Structure formats: structure tokens, C-alpha cells
């Protein structure tokens, strides 16, 4: 029986072969793509439990396709596997939306541990989210938690990542009260105690940018110095 379906986006032949063999030994079904464009095409054609992503791809930087992968499959975690190892580079990966980051070279056992942990955590999240409201009204806009779409009464819908959607949902459900960065981080982190408070600021910045591209929202995310954030209805 299959342990799950994984999309591996990796152009380096030796690394790709190592991942394929290691995952196959644990009964995972692996679909491999040698470029960003091939990876996107595979994600459009099929459902996966995990995206395993190298960053140094021949046609595009792997960081640039994380958002597109999550638009295609919002609830599928992304595990970056890369030689980029500085704190700044790893931070970029998490800020782009990755759920975990594994530095090359790695031990096969560590790869399996990370993969199984992310898939298990994703399944737990799906079960927990099934008990939560599927839609949250923010004045005339509606946040859909099953698809992570922020739908407007008129115009183009806004596609959010899992973290962006869960953060916005928490603020919306707080009724205008201030929510601390720690509370927001707990809501969006895939593992208890994981993540960095700065992640909250990055996600809020991304939400604001996405909204700005389509026009004015009936709400604002307000920064309350030394306390956190709150959602303010406007208009």
C-alpha cells in the first residue's frame, strides 16, 4: 500500500535518484520533475501529499514557484531540499511558504523523518480544520478556509497561502481585539513551538500586498506597537 504521493522537483540527477530510491523504500509513490515548469505541470495534473523542492532549478529559482504550487494545492506542504544553508537563505525559504527546510547533503533517514512528519502534521491539520468554520465573513468579503480564497463581492478573488489564510482568520475572529504575535504564530505554525515571530510580520505584509494589487479592502490590518495586530473594519 502506498504511503503517499510525493512530487519531487529536482534537476540534479544524483540527488534526484537518491530521493527517489529512499522514498520508494518507504512505499512512497514519487513523481519526478527536472525543472520548475515540469513541476508546475505535474502539480496541475495530479494531487500530492507533499512537494519536495530543490531551489537551484534550470529554468527558475525554486523560491519563485512555491506560491504557485500552493495556489494549485493549498493544503500540500512544501519541503525544500537545498545546498543553500545560510540563516538568511533558509529564512527566505520559510517566508516564501515552505513548511520545512533540509540542507544538502543529508542522511536518508533524516529525509524520511521530515517527509513523514510533514505528511502526518498535514493530516492532523486537515482533521482540525474540518471542525472549524469553512467561511468567515469580513464585511462584504468572505474568506474560504477550504480553498484559502478571499472572495470579494465584485472582482478577482485573492489566493492566499495556508499561513496567510489562517492568520487572517484568527484576526477576523478576534472581533477587533489585539492578537499578539505569539498567538498568531501558534495559529499558523505547523508544529507546536516552531516558527519565528518575524514570520507573522512577513505574512501580514504579503496579505497587504495581495489586497493592494486588486483594490481597497473593507478592513485594515493594524499594527499595535509592542502588542500585536488587530483587524479594523473600514468604510
PyMOL commands that set and color helices and strands:
alter all, ss='L'
color gray80, all
select helices_A, chain A and resi 13-24+36-45+62-72+87-96+108-129+162-173+181-188+197-214
alter helices_A, ss='H'
color red, helices_A
select strands_A, chain A and resi 4-9+28-33+50-53+77-82+100-103+135-138+141-144+149-151+158-159+219-224+228-233
alter strands_A, ss='S'
color yellow, strands_A
deselect
rebuild
show_as cartoon
